Amino acid sequence: MSEFPITIYHNPDCSTSRNTLAMIEAAGYAPTVVEYRKVGWTRPQLDALFAAMGATPRAAMREKGTPAVELGLLDPSIGDHTIIDAMVAHPILVNRPIVVTPLGVRLCRPSETVLSLLGRGPGEFIKEDGEVVRS
């Protein structure tokens, strides 16, 4: 086990997720990568992640490119329990990437948010779109 364990809940089709993973690796870490769309979520796992982030399921829900509208999840009267049930059934509903380190748990949007969760940064990093991030 690494002295500084890092887990990233990753969607390889998402540029923000790819940039976040690349920043972690550029800083010299070998994170555990969980492709959550393939392995899915459990209710206890989501409850724990949201609690650690201090976020509600609604705040962590992705709307774009998901069945959120079709499932009626944007209605403000829909409760957390229903949203989490939908996230378990449709993993894509969870916004990404979520990164877990000894320094905390965060939804890393934008990708440079991950820098606050690392013990060391990558120095200068160039994102896929050419934007330069310095840590």
Salt bridges, closest charged atoms under 4 A:
ASP13 OD2 - ARG37 NH2 2.89
GLU35 OE1 - LYS38 NZ 3.38
ASP85 OD1 - ARG43 NH2 2.36
ASP85 OD2 - HIS81 NE2 3.53
GLU112 OE1 - LYS127 NZ 2.71
GLU124 OE1 - ARG134 NH2 3.07
GLU128 OE2 - ARG18 NE 2.65
GLU131 OE1 - LYS127 NZ 3.33
